[in-house]
Amino acid sequence: VGDRVRARDDDGWMYGNITDLVPLKVMLDMEERSNKHPYVEHTDVPFFKVGDRVRAKNYVREAWKNGTVTDTHPLFVLLDTRNRSLLWFLVEHISEDSLTDAAATQSAASKGLKVKQLP
């Protein structure tokens, strides 16, 4: 109980924590209660804390948006471009690499250079 996992159902893989062992139930980061999932595996993806800098999106093909975790059960994120926290289906910590890439992109754009974002 309490282990960090990812669980998969029809919506794909999502992260959460084990809350019950028999039957095995997981509370996903974006849910308010525990449920059974057909596929569950341990992960080393860290849990979110209020104040963590993250990026979020709802669809795989959607661009990532940066924000800050405002609540963890369920997982709410306040995007830098919004004034209200919302649930997001895909949330991950912002890595040092993505921060460096974003800074380089912003710097190049401020100099009038065209920057192509890679997926």
N, C-alpha and C positions, 0 to 999 in steps of 0.2 A: 504494500500500500504506500502510495506517495511517489513511486518510481515514475520517472519521466519517460513517456512513450510516444509513439505515433500510431495512429489507428486509421484503418482504411475501410471505407464502405463505398457506396455509389458515387460519392462526391470526391473521391481521391483521398490522399494522405493528409491528415491533420494532427496537430500535436496536442497533448494533454497529459494528465496524471492518472495513475491507477487509484481508484477509490475503494473497490471491492475485489476480493480474490475469487469467491465462489458465489454466484457466477462472476466471471471477470468483467468488471465495468470500468469505464474510463470517462473522466470529465474532461472534455475537450476545452481548449482555451477559450473558444467562442461560445460555449454552452453554460447554462446555469444548473444543469443536473447531469448525473452520470448515466451512461447508457452502455449496452453491449455492442461490440463491433466485431465483424467477422475476422478481421486481421488486426493484430496488435503486435508491435515489436518495440524493444527498448531502443532508446536513442540518446545521444549525448548532446542534443540541442538543449541549451539551457532554458530554464523557465524565465518568464518575464517578471520584472519588478516595476512598480509604479515609478515613472521617471526615466525608464530605459528609452534610448533612442532606437527607433525601429523604422522599417519600411513596410508598407502594407499595400495590398490590392485584393480585389475580389475575384478576378479572372486571370487565368494563366497568361493570356495574350495581352493583358492590360499593363500599362507602364507602372512601375513602382512609385509610390508616393511616400516621402519621409514624414515622420511624426514622432509623438511621444506617448508611451503607455500611460493611461490615466486610471485604469482599473484592471484587475487580473482575473476576476471571476464574475462574469465572463470577461474576456480580454477586450478592452476598449482602447482605441487609439485616437488621439487628437492629431489630425494632420496639420502640418505647418501652414497649409492653405485654408484651413477651416476654423470655425469658432465653436464647434461642437464635437464631442467624442462619439465615435461610432464603432460598431463591430466590423471587423474585416476578416475574410476567410483565410487569407494568406498573409502571415505576419512573420518577419524574421528580424533579428538584430542587424543593425547596420554595421558592416565590417569596416575595418580600417581601410581596406582596399577600395570599397565603394565610396568612403568619405574622400579619399585621395582622388579617385576618378571624378567625383562630383566637383571638387575644388578645381581640378585641371580643366574640366569642361566649362565651368563658370568663368575661369580666368581667360580661356581662349575665346569664349563668346563675348566677353567684355572688350576684347581687342578687335572685334569685328570678324573673327574667323568663324567659318562654318564648321560645326562639329557634328559628325554622324554618330548617333548612339547605337551601340551593338546590342543585340538581344541578350 
